[in-house]
């Protein structure tokens, strides 16, 4: 349901940009509210279920069961069956696997259980993955694989949870906000991870532009391995950029030099995002839409063509299509655009410092 709402919002904002399936080249091409949808498109919100507590993510298992899985921030995953009923017993309960208490840190509203993703071959292997703020690790992001018991498809017991847990990644978090959180398998079978800039405000770590940290990034990994947590896909933009090599001053082109990034992480797919709380793939094209949470004035929706990694989306140099920090009317700014522009953006009730409130 939440994803449907997000897609409808994107379409309403983007208009012809959605149809063209291309990222804007200039600021005036970035879609804003007030456009029209082509044809006679109707948009409506339909209640699917009720009684959920602080839901953060929703998906299905791709197993034909008709079940919908909803993560609750406290650390539980609930099932909505094909008839729209919310099952009383959680599918997964991370508040009951640690004898000292919950395994999930929920001290701040942006912490908790962020999302769940099912392996493309879930009907055969029973693998599913969750991303949550870890209480024992002081809020670090934990991405963990669990395995469903075929004899109990609707409930993963605490014993089964602990027995099958495989930690895929731990993302250190310096502060308690901007954790991103979405994980999802792309059409290519790789696991994509949305990682925020680490928190506070204004990205004091400059994480968005720093290729040596997983913060402020979209990460992409191959989890189809049993002898290690994951592999690096060979076509990741920085898969070999930091590999050790002999220094060579002559006989190398400028382009070849530009691909040497001695501190870059091979897991990085794209960078310069602030807090990519949700993203989704178009099932027909494989194109990616990222809801990147803005700071004080603008929200943005990023469009990325399928397989086209390596983009810099500008944060913290940019907020939406404007330079950051924003000190006044962006129309009067003469600074240059950094990175790839978002496909769409919409303002808060004040579009810039000193702007009249838009109610």
Order of alpha helices (4+ residues) and beta strands (2+ residues): alpha-alpha-beta-beta-beta-beta-beta-alpha-beta-beta-alpha-beta-beta-beta-beta-alpha-beta-beta-beta-beta-beta-beta-beta
